[in-house]
Amino acid sequence: MIYDTFFARAMSRPLFDLLLKGLWETVVMTGVSGLLSLVIGLPLALILVTTDRGGIYQNLVVNRALGWVVNALRSVPFIILLVAVIPLTRLIVGSAIGIAAAIVPLTIAAAPYFARVAEVSLREVDRALIDAARAMGATRPAILREVLVPEALPGIVSGFTVTLVTLIGASAMAGAVGAGGLGDIAIRYGYQRFETAVMVAVVVILIVMVAGMQWAGDRLARAIDHR
């Protein structure tokens, strides 16, 4: 009887519609904040690498200052950051709740994280390739465009995949403050209303999302690496 009730609730139309809406909101939050973290984080990583000692744009003052900012943002737990940036969120999107509001702290958290991940891949590029490009008269922008980024691209893709997976978890956590998505559904229905079917369904969907995203990212990184 218990299992029949659980199965009936899990397969009910209202729950299906609710989960579908939550899935879409999670995809939007993850996708938009992931794209913004890529647009912001990759330039940050390039600046950190190229302004370091021996870099093609060496500037230790800029490097140390930017490194401090990135480290400071990465040190703040996401749930605290989520609350701390509420005034900024209201200023940007006009509200502190909803998926649009969640994108702001998600981006602030993910951009420095991805910057450090991408920085590792950029630093692994063979220095001899850069020296050879400079010896052939390549300009510094050309070195960035033709040598540094292409050589580090497989690692950057892998790092971006990890960032997206992290964002899925963070978006679920954002549900604690009314951000919407699967996390909000899990808290309001699965936890507060003790609806086990909802909680199980959310967990299964998140596992499938993470596994699918990781698989796609790994395949893309391998394809780029073997090109």
RAHURA-V230741 format. One record per run of one state. SS is the DSSP state (a for helix, b for strand, c for the rest). FROM is the first residue (numbers start at 1). TO is the last residue. If there is no record, write none. Layout:
((SS/FROM/TO) (SS/FROM/TO))
//
This chain:
((c/1/1) (a/2/10) (c/11/12) (a/13/50) (c/51/59) (a/60/75) (c/76/77) (a/78/84) (c/85/85) (a/86/93) (c/94/98) (a/99/123) (c/124/126) (a/127/135) (c/136/139) (a/140/177) (c/178/180) (a/181/191) (c/192/195) (a/196/225) (c/226/227))
//
